[in-house]
Amino acid sequence: MEKIAALLIAAHAFGDFALQPTWLVARRRQLRYLVIHTGIHAILVYVILQAWACWQASVVVFIAHTVIDWTKVRLPDATRWFVADQAAHILVLMGVAWWLVASGLMTSFAGGGYQLLVLLGGFILTVRGAGFLVGKFAQHLAQANQLELNGLENGGKWIGLFERALIFVLIFIREPAGIGFLVAAKSILRFEEAKDQKLAEYVLIGTLLSFSLGIALSWLTRLAMNL
Protein backbone atom coordinates (compact mmCIF):
# COMPACT_ATOMS: atom_id res chain seq x y z
CA MET A 1 0.00 0.00 0.00
CA GLU A 2 2.83 2.41 0.84
CA LYS A 3 4.29 2.23 -2.67
CA ILE A 4 0.89 2.84 -4.24
CA ALA A 5 0.34 5.86 -1.96
CA ALA A 6 3.79 7.24 -2.84
CA LEU A 7 3.05 6.91 -6.57
CA LEU A 8 -0.34 8.59 -6.19
CA ILE A 9 1.29 11.50 -4.37
CA ALA A 10 3.95 11.70 -7.10
CA ALA A 11 1.16 11.85 -9.71
CA HIS A 12 -0.44 14.65 -7.70
CA ALA A 13 2.85 16.58 -7.67
CA PHE A 14 3.12 16.28 -11.45
CA GLY A 15 -0.48 17.38 -11.98
CA ASP A 16 -0.66 20.26 -9.53
CA PHE A 17 2.86 21.73 -9.74
CA ALA A 18 4.36 20.74 -13.09
CA LEU A 19 1.45 20.38 -15.53
CA GLN A 20 -0.76 23.24 -14.41
CA PRO A 21 0.16 26.38 -16.39
CA THR A 22 -0.76 29.86 -15.17
CA TRP A 23 -3.51 30.29 -17.77
CA LEU A 24 -5.22 27.14 -16.51
CA VAL A 25 -4.99 28.25 -12.87
CA ALA A 26 -6.58 31.59 -13.77
CA ARG A 27 -9.59 29.86 -15.40
CA ARG A 28 -10.32 27.10 -12.89
CA ARG A 29 -13.51 28.80 -11.75
CA GLN A 30 -14.94 27.76 -15.10
CA LEU A 31 -16.02 24.13 -15.02
CA ARG A 32 -14.53 23.13 -18.39
CA TYR A 33 -11.06 24.30 -17.38
CA LEU A 34 -11.37 22.66 -13.98
CA VAL A 35 -12.28 19.40 -15.73
CA ILE A 36 -9.18 19.73 -17.94
CA HIS A 37 -7.05 20.06 -14.80
CA THR A 38 -8.66 17.15 -12.95
CA GLY A 39 -8.66 15.08 -16.14
CA ILE A 40 -4.88 15.50 -16.32
CA HIS A 41 -4.67 14.16 -12.76
CA ALA A 42 -6.82 11.15 -13.67
CA ILE A 43 -4.63 10.34 -16.69
CA LEU A 44 -1.47 10.69 -14.61
CA VAL A 45 -2.81 8.27 -12.01
CA TYR A 46 -3.67 5.71 -14.68
CA VAL A 47 -0.27 5.99 -16.41
CA ILE A 48 1.87 6.09 -13.27
CA LEU A 49 0.15 3.17 -11.50
CA GLN A 50 0.60 1.06 -14.66
CA ALA A 51 -2.28 -1.21 -13.60
CA TRP A 52 -4.07 -1.09 -16.94
CA ALA A 53 -7.18 -2.98 -15.77
CA CYS A 54 -7.56 -0.73 -12.72
CA TRP A 55 -9.36 2.32 -14.09
CA GLN A 56 -11.35 2.84 -10.88
CA ALA A 57 -8.51 4.73 -9.17
CA SER A 58 -8.50 7.36 -11.93
CA VAL A 59 -12.26 7.83 -11.68
CA VAL A 60 -12.15 8.29 -7.90
CA VAL A 61 -9.24 10.74 -8.13
CA PHE A 62 -11.02 12.66 -10.90
CA ILE A 63 -14.23 13.05 -8.86
CA ALA A 64 -12.49 13.83 -5.55
CA HIS A 65 -10.06 16.31 -7.09
CA THR A 66 -12.88 18.10 -8.91
CA VAL A 67 -14.90 18.47 -5.70
CA ILE A 68 -11.93 19.68 -3.65
CA ASP A 69 -10.74 22.19 -6.25
CA TRP A 70 -14.28 23.40 -7.01
CA THR A 71 -14.53 24.26 -3.31
CA LYS A 72 -11.02 25.70 -3.04
CA VAL A 73 -11.30 28.22 -5.89
CA ARG A 74 -14.30 29.76 -4.13
CA LEU A 75 -12.36 30.36 -0.93
CA PRO A 76 -9.93 33.24 -0.24
CA ASP A 77 -6.43 32.85 -1.67
CA ALA A 78 -4.87 32.42 1.76
CA THR A 79 -2.14 30.22 3.21
CA ARG A 80 -4.48 28.21 5.41
CA TRP A 81 -6.75 27.29 2.50
CA PHE A 82 -3.78 26.23 0.39
CA VAL A 83 -2.62 23.94 3.22
CA ALA A 84 -6.15 22.61 3.74
CA ASP A 85 -6.51 21.97 -0.01
CA GLN A 86 -3.25 20.03 -0.25
CA ALA A 87 -3.97 18.11 2.96
CA ALA A 88 -7.37 17.08 1.60
CA HIS A 89 -5.78 15.83 -1.64
CA ILE A 90 -3.13 13.82 0.22
CA LEU A 91 -5.71 12.25 2.56
CA VAL A 92 -7.87 11.27 -0.41
CA LEU A 93 -4.89 9.70 -2.20
CA MET A 94 -3.91 7.72 0.90
CA GLY A 95 -7.52 6.58 1.19
CA VAL A 96 -7.50 5.52 -2.48
CA ALA A 97 -4.30 3.52 -1.93
CA TRP A 98 -5.85 1.74 1.07
CA TRP A 99 -9.07 1.05 -0.87
CA LEU A 100 -7.21 -0.39 -3.87
CA VAL A 101 -5.35 -2.86 -1.66
CA ALA A 102 -8.30 -3.70 0.62
CA SER A 103 -10.62 -4.34 -2.34
CA GLY A 104 -8.06 -6.41 -4.19
CA LEU A 105 -8.14 -4.15 -7.24
CA MET A 106 -4.38 -3.55 -6.93
CA THR A 107 -2.60 -5.38 -4.16
CA SER A 108 0.91 -4.19 -5.10
CA PHE A 109 2.80 -2.15 -7.65
CA ALA A 110 3.98 -4.35 -10.52
CA GLY A 111 5.09 -1.64 -12.94
CA GLY A 112 8.50 -0.19 -13.63
CA GLY A 113 10.40 2.96 -12.77
CA TYR A 114 9.11 3.26 -9.21
CA GLN A 115 12.18 5.03 -7.80
CA LEU A 116 12.48 7.43 -10.74
CA LEU A 117 8.79 8.38 -10.55
CA VAL A 118 8.98 9.01 -6.81
CA LEU A 119 12.26 10.92 -7.20
CA LEU A 120 10.81 13.25 -9.84
CA GLY A 121 7.56 13.68 -7.92
CA GLY A 122 9.44 14.45 -4.71
CA PHE A 123 11.69 16.93 -6.48
CA ILE A 124 8.70 18.79 -7.94
CA LEU A 125 6.89 18.77 -4.59
CA THR A 126 10.00 20.03 -2.75
CA VAL A 127 11.08 22.71 -5.19
CA ARG A 128 7.86 23.87 -6.81
CA GLY A 129 5.08 22.76 -4.45
CA ALA A 130 6.69 24.11 -1.28
CA GLY A 131 7.30 27.36 -3.13
CA PHE A 132 3.58 28.08 -3.34
CA LEU A 133 3.21 27.72 0.42
CA VAL A 134 6.28 29.87 1.15
CA GLY A 135 5.15 32.49 -1.37
CA LYS A 136 1.63 32.80 0.01
CA PHE A 137 2.89 32.99 3.59
CA ALA A 138 5.55 35.58 2.70
CA GLN A 139 3.01 37.67 0.80
CA HIS A 140 0.71 37.67 3.84
CA LEU A 141 3.58 38.78 6.10
CA ALA A 142 4.61 41.57 3.74
CA GLN A 143 1.05 42.90 3.43
CA ALA A 144 0.28 42.62 7.14
CA ASN A 145 3.43 44.55 8.05
CA GLN A 146 3.29 47.00 5.11
CA LEU A 147 6.77 46.08 3.96
CA GLU A 148 8.19 47.71 0.85
CA LEU A 149 10.04 45.06 -1.13
CA ASN A 150 12.24 46.69 -3.73
CA GLY A 151 14.07 43.66 -5.08
CA LEU A 152 13.88 42.07 -8.49
CA GLU A 153 10.45 40.98 -9.69
CA ASN A 154 10.01 37.36 -8.57
CA GLY A 155 13.55 37.46 -7.18
CA GLY A 156 12.56 35.85 -3.90
CA LYS A 157 10.63 33.17 -5.75
CA TRP A 158 13.63 32.15 -7.85
CA ILE A 159 15.98 32.22 -4.87
CA GLY A 160 13.62 29.87 -3.04
CA LEU A 161 13.39 27.49 -6.01
CA PHE A 162 17.17 27.25 -6.33
CA GLU A 163 17.81 26.88 -2.60
CA ARG A 164 15.29 24.02 -2.23
CA ALA A 165 16.71 22.35 -5.34
CA LEU A 166 20.19 22.53 -3.78
CA ILE A 167 18.85 21.15 -0.49
CA PHE A 168 17.24 18.26 -2.37
CA VAL A 169 20.52 17.45 -4.14
CA LEU A 170 22.61 17.74 -0.96
CA ILE A 171 20.36 15.34 0.91
CA PHE A 172 20.36 12.82 -1.95
CA ILE A 173 24.14 12.83 -2.26
CA ARG A 174 24.30 12.38 1.52
CA GLU A 175 25.95 15.72 2.20
CA PRO A 176 23.40 17.44 4.48
CA ALA A 177 26.20 19.44 6.12
CA GLY A 178 26.33 21.46 2.91
CA ILE A 179 23.00 22.99 3.87
CA GLY A 180 24.82 24.89 6.61
CA PHE A 181 27.08 26.53 4.02
CA LEU A 182 23.98 27.42 2.01
CA VAL A 183 22.49 29.14 5.06
CA ALA A 184 25.75 31.00 5.72
CA ALA A 185 26.01 32.18 2.11
CA LYS A 186 22.46 33.46 2.11
CA SER A 187 23.03 35.25 5.43
CA ILE A 188 26.03 37.09 4.01
CA LEU A 189 24.15 38.15 0.89
CA ARG A 190 21.26 39.42 3.01
CA PHE A 191 23.51 41.30 5.45
CA GLU A 192 22.29 44.78 4.48
CA GLU A 193 18.65 43.80 4.97
CA ALA A 194 19.41 42.77 8.58
CA LYS A 195 19.72 46.46 9.49
CA ASP A 196 15.95 46.82 9.13
CA GLN A 197 14.38 44.68 11.89
CA LYS A 198 11.04 44.10 10.16
CA LEU A 199 12.66 43.22 6.86
CA ALA A 200 15.25 41.04 8.59
CA GLU A 201 12.54 39.08 10.42
CA TYR A 202 10.53 38.76 7.20
CA VAL A 203 13.55 37.29 5.36
CA LEU A 204 14.44 35.02 8.30
CA ILE A 205 10.92 33.60 8.62
CA GLY A 206 10.68 32.98 4.89
CA THR A 207 14.11 31.36 4.79
CA LEU A 208 13.44 29.09 7.75
CA LEU A 209 10.11 27.99 6.29
CA SER A 210 11.69 27.32 2.90
CA PHE A 211 14.61 25.37 4.36
CA SER A 212 12.38 23.39 6.73
CA LEU A 213 10.03 22.33 3.95
CA GLY A 214 12.95 21.56 1.65
CA ILE A 215 14.66 19.34 4.21
CA ALA A 216 11.48 17.56 5.32
CA LEU A 217 10.19 16.83 1.81
CA SER A 218 13.62 15.70 0.61
CA TRP A 219 13.93 13.22 3.46
CA LEU A 220 10.39 11.95 2.90
CA THR A 221 11.22 11.42 -0.78
CA ARG A 222 14.27 9.36 0.15
CA LEU A 223 12.22 7.27 2.55
CA ALA A 224 9.51 6.70 -0.07
CA MET A 225 12.09 5.61 -2.65
CA ASN A 226 13.38 2.94 -0.26
CA LEU A 227 9.99 1.35 0.38
C-alpha positions in Angstrom: 0.0 0.0 0.0 2.8 2.4 0.8 4.3 2.2 -2.7 0.9 2.8 -4.2 0.3 5.9 -2.0 3.8 7.2 -2.8 3.0 6.9 -6.6 -0.3 8.6 -6.2 1.3 11.5 -4.4 4.0 11.7 -7.1 1.2 11.9 -9.7 -0.4 14.7 -7.7 2.8 16.6 -7.7 3.1 16.3 -11.5 -0.5 17.4 -12.0 -0.7 20.3 -9.5 2.9 21.7 -9.7 4.4 20.7 -13.1 1.5 20.4 -15.5 -0.8 23.2 -14.4 0.2 26.4 -16.4 -0.8 29.9 -15.2 -3.5 30.3 -17.8 -5.2 27.1 -16.5 -5.0 28.2 -12.9 -6.6 31.6 -13.8 -9.6 29.9 -15.4 -10.3 27.1 -12.9 -13.5 28.8 -11.7 -14.9 27.8 -15.1 -16.0 24.1 -15.0 -14.5 23.1 -18.4 -11.1 24.3 -17.4 -11.4 22.7 -14.0 -12.3 19.4 -15.7 -9.2 19.7 -17.9 -7.0 20.1 -14.8 -8.7 17.1 -13.0 -8.7 15.1 -16.1 -4.9 15.5 -16.3 -4.7 14.2 -12.8 -6.8 11.1 -13.7 -4.6 10.3 -16.7 -1.5 10.7 -14.6 -2.8 8.3 -12.0 -3.7 5.7 -14.7 -0.3 6.0 -16.4 1.9 6.1 -13.3 0.2 3.2 -11.5 0.6 1.1 -14.7 -2.3 -1.2 -13.6 -4.1 -1.1 -16.9 -7.2 -3.0 -15.8 -7.6 -0.7 -12.7 -9.4 2.3 -14.1 -11.3 2.8 -10.9 -8.5 4.7 -9.2 -8.5 7.4 -11.9 -12.3 7.8 -11.7 -12.2 8.3 -7.9 -9.2 10.7 -8.1 -11.0 12.7 -10.9 -14.2 13.1 -8.9 -12.5 13.8 -5.5 -10.1 16.3 -7.1 -12.9 18.1 -8.9 -14.9 18.5 -5.7 -11.9 19.7 -3.7 -10.7 22.2 -6.3 -14.3 23.4 -7.0 -14.5 24.3 -3.3 -11.0 25.7 -3.0 -11.3 28.2 -5.9 -14.3 29.8 -4.1 -12.4 30.4 -0.9 -9.9 33.2 -0.2 -6.4 32.8 -1.7 -4.9 32.4 1.8 -2.1 30.2 3.2 -4.5 28.2 5.4 -6.8 27.3 2.5 -3.8 26.2 0.4 -2.6 23.9 3.2 -6.1 22.6 3.7 -6.5 22.0 0.0 -3.2 20.0 -0.3 -4.0 18.1 3.0 -7.4 17.1 1.6 -5.8 15.8 -1.6 -3.1 13.8 0.2 -5.7 12.3 2.6 -7.9 11.3 -0.4 -4.9 9.7 -2.2 -3.9 7.7 0.9 -7.5 6.6 1.2 -7.5 5.5 -2.5 -4.3 3.5 -1.9 -5.9 1.7 1.1 -9.1 1.1 -0.9 -7.2 -0.4 -3.9 -5.4 -2.9 -1.7 -8.3 -3.7 0.6 -10.6 -4.3 -2.3 -8.1 -6.4 -4.2 -8.1 -4.1 -7.2 -4.4 -3.6 -6.9 -2.6 -5.4 -4.2 0.9 -4.2 -5.1 2.8 -2.1 -7.7 4.0 -4.3 -10.5 5.1 -1.6 -12.9 8.5 -0.2 -13.6 10.4 3.0 -12.8 9.1 3.3 -9.2 12.2 5.0 -7.8 12.5 7.4 -10.7 8.8 8.4 -10.6 9.0 9.0 -6.8 12.3 10.9 -7.2 10.8 13.2 -9.8 7.6 13.7 -7.9 9.4 14.4 -4.7 11.7 16.9 -6.5 8.7 18.8 -7.9 6.9 18.8 -4.6 10.0 20.0 -2.8 11.1 22.7 -5.2 7.9 23.9 -6.8 5.1 22.8 -4.5 6.7 24.1 -1.3 7.3 27.4 -3.1 3.6 28.1 -3.3 3.2 27.7 0.4 6.3 29.9 1.2 5.1 32.5 -1.4 1.6 32.8 0.0 2.9 33.0 3.6 5.5 35.6 2.7 3.0 37.7 0.8 0.7 37.7 3.8 3.6 38.8 6.1 4.6 41.6 3.7 1.0 42.9 3.4 0.3 42.6 7.1 3.4 44.6 8.1 3.3 47.0 5.1 6.8 46.1 4.0 8.2 47.7 0.9 10.0 45.1 -1.1 12.2 46.7 -3.7 14.1 43.7 -5.1 13.9 42.1 -8.5 10.5 41.0 -9.7 10.0 37.4 -8.6 13.6 37.5 -7.2 12.6 35.9 -3.9 10.6 33.2 -5.7 13.6 32.2 -7.9 16.0 32.2 -4.9 13.6 29.9 -3.0 13.4 27.5 -6.0 17.2 27.3 -6.3 17.8 26.9 -2.6 15.3 24.0 -2.2 16.7 22.3 -5.3 20.2 22.5 -3.8 18.9 21.1 -0.5 17.2 18.3 -2.4 20.5 17.4 -4.1 22.6 17.7 -1.0 20.4 15.3 0.9 20.4 12.8 -1.9 24.1 12.8 -2.3 24.3 12.4 1.5 26.0 15.7 2.2 23.4 17.4 4.5 26.2 19.4 6.1 26.3 21.5 2.9 23.0 23.0 3.9 24.8 24.9 6.6 27.1 26.5 4.0 24.0 27.4 2.0 22.5 29.1 5.1 25.8 31.0 5.7 26.0 32.2 2.1 22.5 33.5 2.1 23.0 35.3 5.4 26.0 37.1 4.0 24.2 38.1 0.9 21.3 39.4 3.0 23.5 41.3 5.4 22.3 44.8 4.5 18.6 43.8 5.0 19.4 42.8 8.6 19.7 46.5 9.5 15.9 46.8 9.1 14.4 44.7 11.9 11.0 44.1 10.2 12.7 43.2 6.9 15.3 41.0 8.6 12.5 39.1 10.4 10.5 38.8 7.2 13.6 37.3 5.4 14.4 35.0 8.3 10.9 33.6 8.6 10.7 33.0 4.9 14.1 31.4 4.8 13.4 29.1 7.8 10.1 28.0 6.3 11.7 27.3 2.9 14.6 25.4 4.4 12.4 23.4 6.7 10.0 22.3 4.0 12.9 21.6 1.7 14.7 19.3 4.2 11.5 17.6 5.3 10.2 16.8 1.8 13.6 15.7 0.6 13.9 13.2 3.5 10.4 12.0 2.9 11.2 11.4 -0.8 14.3 9.4 0.2 12.2 7.3 2.6 9.5 6.7 -0.1 12.1 5.6 -2.7 13.4 2.9 -0.3 10.0 1.3 0.4 
